[in-house]
Amino acid sequence: MITPTLEDVLAAHERIRPHIHQTPVLTSRIIDEAAGAQLFFKCENLQKAGAFKARGASNAVFSLTEAQAARGVATHSSGNHGTCLSYAASRRGIPCTVVMPRTAPQAKKDAVRGYGGRVVECEPSTSSREAVFAEVVAETGAEFVHPYNDPRVIAGQATCARELIEQVEDLDAVIAPIGGGGMVSGTCLTLAGLAPHIAVYAAEPEQADDAHRSLKAGHIIADDAPVTVADGLKVPLKDLTWHFVRHHVEDILTVSEVEIVAAMRLIWKRLKIVMEPSSAVALAAVLRNRPVFEGKRVGVIITGGNVDLDKLPWQ
């Protein structure tokens, strides 16, 4: 297992600068009052390709040698990583294939194709996803860029937290949603190296709480096909992300489906931004666990904005 370092994060940030946005940080007095804390929303929903994963995907794609790049890249993804890898591949002019669950939002499938990527569908389970993906790699010889269990990807995601601590001083904590753990791992990597006094929390749906149970048990627990409105958080931890979670995450806080949708509506209403259900899990966790965050300055990472506008969860 190759564990990325802070030096990898700094190199990644320089490598991907031409291909990403430095996303803004927004605040809301009304939301602060509801939370009893000062919240600073890092808006990766406004990132290139609509999600933080443009960072890791770009770092992976632009780290490839010419020989590797010529064979193209491939991945499996519920949506945002596939979209972002297709985006990064299009920037470098190389092919990209994405294995996606047939139940993935149509908007996310369309986004992959919009950047020139090829979509290959699978059943909505981790086992099916990985089996179909193995066939794709055998067929194409493409470079596998894992959605999160890849040191190049984690180093890229870590640049988000680096920007956040440069944009907002004196944070006490940062919280982000967790599925496979790429963003949380990157956040841990950056903060451990640059601001070790800042606590890292993760937020997870109750109906897909394998990371929460893993942290309590002390080993990875993987669910094959959880059902939750937060479609980007259904995948399990892997060895590399588990390394960061078990060593650096303060706690993993779970929330209900109702709380996720309520937090999503609150952000749409007060921040006036489009974001997806997975992104709302972090705010939902802050609101549910007021005593944990009360009186603190908290960075809240809004991870993506690729929502299907024809199927909003409150419709």
C-alpha positions in Angstrom: 0.0 0.0 0.0 1.5 3.4 -1.1 0.3 6.1 1.3 0.4 9.6 -0.1 2.3 12.3 1.8 1.9 16.0 2.3 4.6 16.5 -0.4 2.3 14.6 -2.8 -0.6 17.0 -1.9 1.5 20.1 -2.6 2.7 18.6 -5.9 -0.8 17.7 -6.8 -2.1 21.2 -6.2 0.4 22.7 -8.6 -0.3 20.0 -11.2 -4.1 20.5 -11.2 -4.3 24.2 -10.8 -5.0 24.8 -14.6 -7.8 22.3 -14.5 -9.8 23.1 -11.4 -11.5 26.0 -9.7 -10.6 27.4 -6.3 -14.1 27.0 -5.0 -15.7 29.7 -2.8 -16.6 29.4 0.9 -20.2 30.5 1.8 -21.8 31.3 5.1 -25.3 31.7 6.4 -26.4 33.5 9.7 -29.6 31.5 9.7 -27.9 28.1 9.4 -25.3 29.2 12.0 -28.2 29.9 14.4 -29.7 26.5 13.8 -26.4 24.8 14.4 -25.2 26.9 17.3 -21.8 27.2 15.5 -20.1 29.2 12.8 -20.2 27.1 9.6 -18.1 27.7 6.6 -19.3 25.8 3.5 -16.6 24.8 1.0 -18.6 24.7 -2.2 -17.2 21.9 -4.3 -20.6 21.7 -6.0 -19.2 24.7 -8.0 -16.1 22.7 -8.9 -15.3 21.7 -12.5 -17.6 18.9 -13.6 -19.7 19.7 -10.5 -17.8 17.8 -7.8 -14.7 17.7 -5.7 -13.6 14.5 -7.5 -12.3 16.7 -10.4 -9.3 17.2 -8.1 -8.4 13.6 -7.7 -9.2 12.6 -11.2 -7.2 15.5 -12.7 -4.2 14.6 -10.5 -4.4 10.9 -11.6 -4.8 11.7 -15.3 -2.0 14.3 -15.5 0.3 12.0 -13.5 0.2 9.4 -16.2 3.2 8.8 -18.5 2.6 9.2 -22.2 2.6 5.4 -22.6 -0.1 5.0 -19.9 -2.2 7.8 -21.2 -2.2 6.4 -24.7 -4.2 3.4 -23.4 -6.8 5.6 -21.7 -8.3 5.4 -18.3 -11.2 3.5 -16.8 -13.1 3.4 -13.5 -16.3 2.3 -11.8 -18.4 5.0 -10.3 -22.0 5.8 -9.1 -21.5 9.1 -11.0 -19.3 11.9 -9.8 -15.9 10.2 -10.1 -16.9 8.9 -13.5 -17.9 12.3 -14.6 -14.8 13.9 -13.3 -12.5 11.3 -14.7 -14.2 11.8 -18.1 -13.6 15.6 -17.7 -9.9 15.1 -16.8 -9.4 12.6 -19.7 -11.0 15.1 -22.1 -8.6 17.8 -21.0 -5.7 15.5 -21.8 -7.3 14.1 -24.9 -7.4 10.4 -24.0 -10.3 7.9 -23.9 -12.2 7.1 -20.7 -14.6 4.2 -19.8 -16.9 4.3 -16.8 -18.7 1.3 -15.3 -21.9 2.7 -13.7 -24.9 1.1 -11.9 -27.9 0.9 -14.1 -29.8 2.7 -11.3 -27.4 5.7 -11.3 -29.1 9.1 -11.9 -29.6 9.7 -15.6 -28.1 13.2 -15.2 -24.8 11.6 -14.1 -24.7 9.1 -17.0 -25.4 12.0 -19.3 -22.6 14.0 -17.7 -20.0 11.2 -18.3 -21.1 11.0 -22.0 -21.1 14.8 -22.2 -17.3 14.8 -21.5 -16.7 12.1 -24.1 -16.7 9.1 -21.7 -18.1 5.7 -22.5 -20.7 4.3 -20.0 -20.9 0.5 -19.4 -23.8 -0.4 -17.1 -23.8 -2.9 -14.2 -26.1 -4.1 -11.5 -26.4 -1.8 -8.4 -24.0 -3.8 -6.2 -20.3 -3.6 -5.4 -19.7 -7.2 -6.5 -21.4 -6.6 -9.9 -19.6 -3.3 -10.4 -16.2 -4.8 -9.8 -16.9 -7.9 -12.0 -18.0 -5.8 -15.0 -15.1 -3.5 -14.5 -12.6 -6.4 -14.7 -14.0 -7.2 -18.1 -13.6 -3.6 -19.3 -9.9 -3.5 -18.2 -9.2 -6.8 -19.9 -10.8 -5.5 -23.1 -9.2 -2.0 -23.2 -5.9 -2.3 -21.2 -6.9 1.1 -19.7 -5.2 2.6 -16.6 -7.4 2.0 -13.6 -8.2 5.1 -11.6 -10.0 3.9 -8.5 -12.7 6.3 -7.3 -11.0 6.7 -3.9 -8.5 3.9 -3.0 -5.7 5.4 -5.1 -2.9 7.6 -3.7 -3.0 9.9 -6.7 -6.8 10.5 -6.1 -6.4 11.0 -2.4 -3.6 13.5 -2.9 -5.8 15.4 -5.4 -8.8 15.4 -3.0 -6.5 16.7 -0.2 -6.1 20.0 -2.1 -9.7 21.0 -1.1 -8.8 21.1 2.6 -5.6 23.0 1.8 -7.6 25.7 0.1 -10.2 25.7 2.9 -7.6 26.4 5.7 -6.1 29.2 3.5 -9.6 30.7 3.0 -10.8 30.5 6.6 -8.6 31.0 9.7 -8.9 29.4 13.1 -11.1 26.4 12.2 -11.8 24.0 15.1 -13.2 21.2 12.9 -13.9 20.1 9.4 -16.7 17.6 8.4 -17.3 15.9 5.1 -19.6 13.1 3.9 -18.0 9.6 3.7 -18.7 6.8 1.3 -15.4 5.2 0.2 -13.5 7.8 2.1 -11.5 9.7 -0.6 -12.4 13.2 0.5 -12.2 12.4 4.2 -8.8 10.7 3.7 -7.5 13.7 1.7 -8.8 16.0 4.5 -7.0 14.0 7.1 -3.8 14.0 5.1 -3.8 17.8 4.7 -4.8 18.7 8.2 -2.4 16.2 9.9 0.4 17.9 8.0 -0.6 21.5 8.1 -3.1 22.0 10.9 -3.1 19.0 13.3 -5.2 20.9 15.9 -8.3 20.8 13.5 -10.5 17.8 14.2 -11.8 15.8 11.3 -15.3 14.4 11.4 -17.2 12.3 8.8 -20.9 12.1 8.2 -22.8 9.1 6.8 -26.4 7.9 6.2 -27.8 5.6 8.8 -28.9 3.3 5.9 -25.4 3.1 4.6 -23.4 3.3 7.8 -20.6 0.8 7.1 -17.8 3.3 7.8 -19.4 4.2 11.2 -19.6 0.5 12.1 -16.1 -0.1 10.8 -14.7 2.6 13.0 -16.4 1.2 16.1 -15.4 -2.4 15.2 -11.8 -1.5 14.4 -11.9 -3.2 11.0 -13.5 -2.7 7.6 -17.2 -3.7 7.4 -18.6 -3.6 3.8 -22.2 -3.5 2.8 -22.8 -4.7 -0.8 -25.8 -2.7 -1.9 -27.2 -0.2 0.7 -30.2 1.9 -0.2 -30.1 5.6 0.6 -31.1 8.9 -1.1 -27.3 9.8 -0.8 -26.4 7.8 -3.9 -22.7 8.9 -3.8 -22.1 7.3 -0.4 -23.0 3.7 -1.0 -19.5 2.3 -1.5 -17.3 0.7 1.3 -14.0 1.8 2.6 -10.9 0.2 1.2 -7.4 -0.4 2.7 -5.9 3.0 1.9 -8.9 5.1 3.0 -9.3 2.9 6.1 -5.8 3.8 7.0 -6.6 7.5 7.2 -10.1 7.0 8.8 -8.9 4.8 11.7 -5.8 7.0 12.5 -7.2 10.5 12.0 -11.0 10.7 12.1 -12.5 11.9 15.4 -15.9 10.3 14.8 -18.3 9.2 12.1 -21.8 10.7 12.7 -24.9 9.1 11.1 -28.1 10.8 10.0 -31.5 9.7 8.8 -32.9 9.9 5.3 -35.4 12.6 6.6 -32.5 14.6 8.1 -30.5 14.4 4.8 -33.4 15.8 2.7 -34.1 18.5 5.3 -30.5 19.6 5.3 -30.5 19.6 1.5 -33.6 21.8 1.4 -32.0 24.2 4.0 -28.9 24.7 1.9 -30.8 25.2 -1.3 -33.0 27.8 0.5 -30.4 29.7 2.4 -27.2 29.4 0.4 -29.1 29.5 -3.0 -26.9 26.8 -4.5 -27.7 23.5 -6.2 -26.2 20.5 -4.3 -27.0 16.8 -4.2 -28.3 14.7 -1.3 -24.9 13.1 -0.5 -23.5 16.6 0.1 -26.2 17.4 2.6 -25.2 14.6 5.0 -22.4 16.7 6.6 -24.7 19.6 7.5 -27.4 17.1 8.7 -24.8 15.6 11.0 -23.8 19.0 12.5 -27.5 19.9 13.1 -28.2 16.5 14.7 -25.1 16.6 16.9 -25.3 20.2 18.1 -23.4 19.6 21.4 -20.4 18.3 19.5 -20.0 21.5 17.4 -21.7 24.2 19.5 -19.6 27.4 19.7 -17.0 26.1 17.2 -15.8 27.3 13.8 -16.5 24.4 11.5 -15.6 23.8 7.8 -18.4 21.9 6.0 -17.4 20.4 2.7 -20.3 20.4 0.1 -19.0 17.7 -2.1 -21.0 17.9 -5.3 -23.9 19.4 -7.2 -24.8 16.9 -9.9 -28.4 16.3 -8.9 -31.2 15.1 -11.2 -33.4 18.1 -11.3 -36.4 16.0 -12.5 -36.1 13.7 -9.4 -35.5 15.9 -6.4 -36.0 14.0 -3.2 -38.8 16.3 -1.9 -40.9 16.0 -5.1 
